[in-house]
Amino acid sequence: MSAKDSDAVMNRIEVAIAILYQNNQFLMQLRDNIPTIVYPGFWGLFGGHIEPGETPEVAVERELLEEIGYQIPSITKFGVYQDEKVVRHVFQAPLTVEVSELVLMEGWDLGLLSVDDIVRGDRYSKNADQTRPLGATHQQILLNFIESSHTKIK
């Protein structure tokens, strides 16, 4: 690995994201449709940047509180997904409250997506009044999770 490649690896953004599931559906956020953000107007998993000195576990718990007011009872690491720009620490947990109890504080919409929505790669948003695509990386993470979990995600 060259010094330039090593610097690129060292400077990758680290994020912590959560697969939250309930009744064989998955909670996702419709990201704001702002061109300067990653995946604008796409469905994605809740989570965000890991702050300096923060562990991925603490970051995902903080992000869920900030984005939807959800205090997660417990969370398990699912895996790490890396590319040239981002290291994604992916966690999993059942969603233990009704979606109506969540308060969307970041994003355009939220909803429970079915396995069919995830396989198809899109879902209708009432707030956007249109069908919006899933972010490709988050879709692949969920497909991997569904495949690895089979029927254990109820």
C-alpha positions in Angstrom: 0.0 0.0 0.0 1.4 3.4 -1.0 1.6 6.3 1.4 -1.3 8.0 -0.5 -3.4 4.8 -0.2 -2.6 4.6 3.5 -3.6 8.2 4.1 -6.9 7.6 2.3 -7.6 4.6 4.5 -6.7 6.6 7.6 -9.0 9.5 6.5 -12.1 7.5 5.9 -15.3 8.7 7.6 -16.6 6.3 10.3 -20.3 6.0 10.9 -22.5 3.8 13.1 -25.9 2.7 11.7 -28.7 0.5 13.0 -30.9 -2.2 11.6 -34.0 -1.9 13.6 -36.6 -4.5 12.9 -40.2 -5.3 14.0 -42.6 -7.9 12.6 -40.3 -8.7 9.7 -40.1 -5.1 8.7 -37.2 -2.6 8.9 -37.2 1.0 10.2 -35.7 3.3 7.7 -35.3 7.1 7.3 -36.0 9.0 4.1 -33.1 11.3 4.0 -33.6 15.0 3.3 -33.6 15.9 -0.3 -30.5 18.2 0.0 -28.0 17.7 -2.8 -25.0 18.3 -0.5 -25.7 15.2 1.7 -24.9 11.6 1.0 -27.9 9.7 -0.6 -30.2 12.8 -0.7 -33.9 11.8 -1.0 -33.0 8.1 -0.5 -34.2 5.6 2.1 -31.4 4.7 4.5 -30.7 3.3 7.9 -30.7 5.5 11.0 -27.3 6.5 12.4 -24.4 8.8 11.7 -20.9 10.0 12.2 -18.8 8.7 15.1 -17.5 11.6 17.1 -13.8 11.8 18.2 -13.3 9.6 21.3 -16.7 7.9 20.8 -17.1 4.1 20.3 -19.4 2.9 17.5 -21.8 1.5 20.1 -22.1 4.9 21.9 -22.4 6.7 18.6 -25.3 4.6 17.3 -27.1 5.0 20.6 -26.6 8.8 20.5 -27.7 9.0 16.9 -30.9 7.1 17.5 -31.8 9.5 20.4 -31.0 12.5 18.2 -32.8 11.4 15.1 -35.9 9.7 16.4 -35.9 10.0 20.2 -35.4 6.3 20.6 -33.5 4.9 23.7 -32.4 1.6 22.5 -32.5 -1.1 25.2 -29.7 -3.2 23.8 -27.9 -3.5 20.5 -25.7 -6.2 18.8 -22.9 -5.7 16.2 -23.9 -7.1 12.8 -20.8 -6.3 10.9 -18.5 -3.7 9.3 -18.9 -2.5 5.7 -16.0 -0.6 4.3 -15.3 1.1 1.0 -12.7 3.7 -0.1 -14.5 6.6 1.7 -16.5 5.2 4.6 -16.3 2.6 7.4 -19.9 1.6 8.4 -20.3 -0.1 11.8 -23.6 -1.8 11.5 -25.7 -2.8 14.5 -29.0 -4.7 14.9 -31.8 -4.6 17.4 -35.5 -5.2 17.6 -37.6 -2.0 17.6 -39.5 -2.3 20.9 -41.9 0.6 20.4 -44.6 1.5 17.9 -43.4 3.7 15.0 -46.0 6.3 16.1 -44.1 6.7 19.4 -40.9 7.8 17.5 -40.3 11.5 16.8 -38.6 12.2 13.5 -36.0 14.9 14.2 -33.8 14.4 11.2 -34.9 13.4 7.7 -37.9 13.7 5.4 -39.8 10.7 6.5 -39.5 7.3 8.4 -41.3 4.0 8.0 -41.2 0.3 8.4 -40.1 -1.2 5.1 -41.1 -4.8 4.1 -38.7 -7.4 2.7 -40.4 -6.8 -0.7 -39.7 -3.1 -0.5 -36.0 -3.8 0.3 -35.7 -6.4 -2.5 -37.4 -4.1 -5.0 -35.3 -1.1 -3.8 -37.9 1.5 -3.3 -40.9 2.6 -1.1 -43.6 5.2 -1.3 -43.3 8.1 1.2 -46.5 9.9 2.3 -44.4 13.0 3.3 -42.7 13.1 -0.1 -45.9 12.0 -1.9 -43.8 9.8 -4.2 -41.9 6.5 -4.4 -38.2 7.0 -3.4 -35.3 4.6 -3.9 -33.2 2.9 -1.2 -29.5 3.8 -0.9 -27.6 1.0 -2.6 -25.3 0.3 0.2 -28.0 0.3 2.9 -30.1 -2.0 0.6 -27.2 -4.4 0.3 -26.6 -4.4 4.1 -30.3 -5.2 4.7 -30.3 -7.9 2.1 -27.3 -9.5 3.8 -29.0 -9.2 7.2 -32.3 -10.8 5.9 -30.3 -13.6 4.3 -28.3 -14.3 7.4 -31.3 -14.0 9.8 -33.9 -16.0 7.8 -36.9 -16.1 10.0 -35.3 -15.0 13.3 -36.1 -11.3 12.8 -39.7 -11.3 13.9 
